[in-house]
Amino acid sequence: MSKLHYITRPSTLKENAPLLIMCHGYGSDENDLFSFASELPEELFIISVRAPHPMQPYGNAWYAINFDAEKGKWNDVVQAKESIGLISDFIDYACNTYPVNSKNVTLLGFSQGSILSYAVSLTFPKKVKNVIALSGYVSEDMLPKNINKDDVSHLNFFCSHGSVDQVIPVEWAQKAPVFLDTLGIKNTYSEYPVGHGVAPQNFHDLKAWLQKHI
């Protein structure tokens, strides 16, 4: 049994299908990113997962984002690390449950889901091959203190951000390729003239990138 609720779109392949796991943003749910699953390559086995913390009146979060006078806006890193563990366990569960290739796992995250996709892949690199990080950033306080370059050298990242994002400043996102470069990780970074969302051109580019890397 999985601890996370999820929905699937099976692959046209009967075995060894590349696996794509979708992680939605703060205040959303598993249907959000899944809405464009039908436009992604047919050979992908797609799973969209729901974050574990229900919000009021609706939506879900991977971890709390708190607001107070002293700290301003801050992430609940303890909760975030619990969710990193949940996603890691979910990868194992999916690979044991469905006819997928455990050596060909892609994480696709938006916003908070993107932040966690960075963290999961850099914490459990053996479980991940590709990461599509949309409108997120690398939150170093969620990562292991020491990352062995040899362990992460196989990873491949597609990172993108809206140049006028009003939720996560573009400057935060721009640090991601620099961080990945220092670890010798292959990555591509693009900006699009939108706010906190995925532009049509961005979707077109990530689809082309995905086609090449699965």
Secondary structure by P-SEA (a helix, b strand, c coil): cccccbbbbbcccccccbbbbbbbccccccccccccccccccccbbbbbbccccccccccccbbbbbccccccccaaaaaaaaaaaaaaaaaaaaacccccccbbbbbbcaaaaaaaaaaaaacccccccccccccccccccccccccccccccbbbbbbbbcccccccaaaaaaaaaaaaaacccbbbbbccccccccaaaaaaaaaaaaacc
